[in-house]
Amino acid sequence: MRIVVFHTPGENWKYGVDFREQPDVMEHVKHYQKFHEQGKLALGGPFLQEDRGGMMVTIADLTIEEVEAFAAADPAVKSGLLKYEVVSWHTPFEAS
């Protein structure tokens, strides 16, 4: 099983502005970069459709509570740039 974090634009998202130019987006990237450096993030990044958000897929060992707390602490979530949803993903077809 994996835990997935889906991000969508929050109330402070500036529609029509490239995601790289959104306020607080680099703090969001740095936040998840820490998770990646700790070996807890298997995959992540923005969707390429305009104003769509992004997704992060964690390693298999984490609990939903741990990921929920990390996602809630994201500076871009706290500032209202992004909203998030944390879901469990059953992955029986996963390459080893």
C-alpha positions in Angstrom: 0.0 0.0 0.0 1.1 3.6 -0.7 -0.2 6.9 0.6 -0.9 9.5 -2.0 -1.2 13.3 -1.4 -3.2 15.1 -4.1 -2.8 18.9 -4.2 -5.3 21.3 -5.8 -5.4 25.1 -6.0 -6.4 26.8 -2.7 -8.1 30.1 -2.1 -4.9 32.1 -2.7 -4.0 30.3 -6.0 -3.6 32.8 -8.8 -5.4 31.3 -11.8 -3.7 31.7 -15.1 -0.3 32.1 -13.5 2.3 29.4 -14.1 2.7 27.1 -11.1 6.4 28.1 -10.8 5.4 31.7 -10.3 2.8 31.1 -7.5 3.6 32.6 -4.2 4.9 30.1 -1.6 5.4 27.4 -4.3 9.1 27.1 -3.6 8.4 26.6 0.1 6.1 23.8 -0.9 8.8 22.2 -3.1 11.4 22.6 -0.2 8.9 21.0 2.2 8.5 17.9 0.0 12.2 17.8 -0.9 12.9 17.2 2.9 10.5 14.1 2.7 12.4 13.0 -0.4 15.8 13.4 1.2 14.6 11.4 4.2 13.8 8.6 1.8 10.0 8.9 2.4 8.9 10.2 -1.0 8.9 7.7 -3.9 7.4 10.0 -6.6 6.1 13.5 -6.8 5.5 16.6 -8.9 3.0 18.9 -10.5 0.5 18.0 -13.1 1.2 19.8 -16.4 -2.3 20.9 -17.0 -2.8 24.6 -16.1 -4.2 25.3 -12.6 -4.4 21.5 -11.9 -2.2 20.9 -8.8 0.0 17.9 -8.2 0.6 14.6 -6.5 3.1 13.0 -4.2 3.4 9.2 -3.7 5.1 8.1 -0.5 7.2 5.0 0.2 5.3 1.9 1.3 6.3 2.1 5.0 4.5 5.3 6.1 1.3 5.5 8.0 -1.6 7.7 6.8 -1.3 9.7 10.0 2.4 10.5 9.4 1.7 11.6 5.8 -1.4 13.6 6.9 0.6 15.5 9.5 3.4 16.3 6.9 0.9 17.4 4.3 -0.9 19.7 6.8 2.5 21.3 7.7 3.2 22.3 4.1 3.8 26.1 4.0 1.8 26.4 0.8 -1.2 24.7 2.5 -0.9 26.9 5.5 -0.8 30.0 3.3 -3.9 28.9 1.3 -2.0 28.4 -1.9 -2.8 24.7 -2.0 -5.4 22.3 -0.6 -4.6 18.7 -0.1 -6.2 15.3 0.1 -4.4 12.2 1.6 -5.6 8.8 0.3 -4.5 5.2 0.7 -3.7 3.4 -2.5 -3.6 -0.3 -2.7 -0.8 -1.2 -5.2 -0.8 -4.9 -5.9 0.9 -4.3 -9.3 4.1 -2.7 -8.2 7.5 -3.3 -9.8 10.1 -4.7 -7.5 
